[in-house]
Amino acid sequence: MRTRFRFVTLGLIVSLIVINYIDRSAVSYAVEPLEQAFGITTAQYGIISSVFSVGYMVAAFLSGPLVDRFGCQRVLLTAVALFSITTALIPVAGSFAGLLVIRLLLGVGESPAFPAATRTVSRWLPIRERGVALALCGGVAVSGSLLISGPLLTRLMDLVGWQGMFWTLAILGVVWAVLAMWLLRDLPDESPRLDDAERALIAADQETEATGGRAKVRWRPLLTNRNLWVVAGGYFAWGFMFWGFMYWLPSFLSGAYGLSVKQAGAFSIAPWACGIVGALVGGVVVDRVYRRSPKIRSRFAVMGVALLLAGCSLVPLAIAPTLTVALISISAGVGFGFITGGIWWVASIDAAPDQPGSAAGFADAAFAAAGIVAPSVMGFIVSSTGSFTSGFVVMAGLAVVGALLMLLVPRERTATSSTAPAAVEA
């Protein structure tokens, strides 16, 4: 009977992403005690929230080459050590400056997760299994963690206090690191837990340039890669919508419809639940489409249509909708957007299969940049107009632009570029 250890490896990566998103959102549930303990203002808390994305963006761009050069296990163990320590230090930060440094380092520590996920999937799974696998990483794990983080973190605070919540999350990171030391390997050939049949299955469905081990990053082919720039542009467009709703959805529901914080939190569950469904649908659809039409453009077509539907779904928000209409509109937009959740990483592998970690880091940096821009732009719009309407128009407009980019610009790799790692796309 053939082993299926590749799915254990995938499970480790998915669980790491869940831990990452719970860790980064934990501070939002401890705003009041942090303000009381360290004397920070609400404005300073906003800066603390944003600085995470700054550290994440810079480190995401660099962590991809590190993953390709040194492998997933070493990079991830270092990263987990960093974000576990910084999480544990939050209750003893002592001041606004201390929290600022800690959140910056937390962003740095969490940045290798998606480059590592992309490299792991490209090395451990056949091409036909990658869509669902990366949908689990980039879609289900993300939206699922946002779905469970509220009840989980508030329960932890009730049981062990707000300081204990952060320390428990740090211990969770340590537990993951112990499991990774035991089970995680960068390449299937390095693991003793696969049998020959599973190794043959993985190797038989790999692109030629994706069969190698670790190597130094080659920047020129990466930075002149047309399809990779398309991925980054589209991911920024989706990221603006994602981060905009992540930071501002409760405030929109409270301000526009007079909901309490608890009610707004309850209503916020629906969009992220739709995100889980969308991510799973996207993974299945992209794998089926690729089986019928094994071309790079088929992946971009799925993403383009999904982004177009996501943008169009937000149109009702511009015409003073009822709460029900607004919730349906936002849930549809998030659900359609999350169809792309895992395909960004599949498309990154397609664009640069010889440097999957570096390609994923490039795309992830664009997503993180949206995490810096979206909260600020939405905040400026709300403060200057007193309404979220213009912000939703920007979201929809960027989604449509991203869709057109995905549908019109990508090109297939030439025969030369599919066989020569150093070749540059036309």
CORMOLIN-V488523 format. One record per helix or strand of 3 or more residues. SS is the DSSP state (helix for helix, strand for strand). FROM is the first residue (numbers start at 1). TO is the last residue. If there is no record, write none. Layout:
ss=SS from=FROM to=TO
ss=SS from=FROM to=TO
This chain:
ss=helix from=5 to=29
ss=helix from=31 to=38
ss=helix from=42 to=70
ss=helix from=72 to=92
ss=helix from=96 to=110
ss=helix from=112 to=124
ss=helix from=127 to=183
ss=helix from=188 to=190
ss=helix from=196 to=204
ss=helix from=208 to=210
ss=helix from=219 to=223
ss=helix from=226 to=257
ss=helix from=261 to=267
ss=helix from=269 to=292
ss=helix from=296 to=313
ss=helix from=315 to=319
ss=helix from=323 to=338
ss=helix from=343 to=351
ss=helix from=353 to=385
ss=helix from=389 to=408
ss=helix from=415 to=419
